[in-house]
């Protein structure tokens, strides 16, 4: 159901490199994740922090599932960051993902990352990006820690139950990129475009 396909992925790294030189990206990941850097040197596993708690969630009457078939190189890098397996072949992708994860932890940063990933992976620009921006402002203000106590919906796209994010990554509580990637795929699978999803939100106050 993807629309950008291989062309979107092929320009992904070059698009990022034009904005963030690779030397700077590598310096960033070494500064932010020293344990990952150490894993690259000695090639030993890095302990994965245990989740502090699980969120209480409410199952919707018509649950929506998204097939766990990652299609973006970002997902590979996210998994590398999670398990600590770093090689020369995926170093650049890991550095890019580490940068995006940190940036997306602020509201404006999350909007920047969302716009970038929507264009790279689905070709959503212009009016479609504006619809996506409006939709997630209404849902969460682009805040990855946003949580609806009444429904259990959580994160930037307000997935419910929140465990649906695990089709993309188990780090969804602390990784806004995982939430964004899930939300983009959900919109693509269920509605086709962000504007159709936004129209549904206007009618039903949900999407």
Protein Blocks (a to p, Z undefined) as FASTA:
>chain_A
ZZnlmmlmmmmmmmmmmmmcfklmmmmmmmmmmmlmmmmmnopacdddddfbdcdddddf
bdcddddbdfbfklmmmmmmmnopacfklmmmmmmmmmmmmmmmpmklmmmmmmmmmmmm
nopahjlmmmmmmmmmmmnoopakbccfknopacjkopacfklmmmmocklmmmmklmmm
mmmmmmmmmnopaklmmmmmmmnopZZ
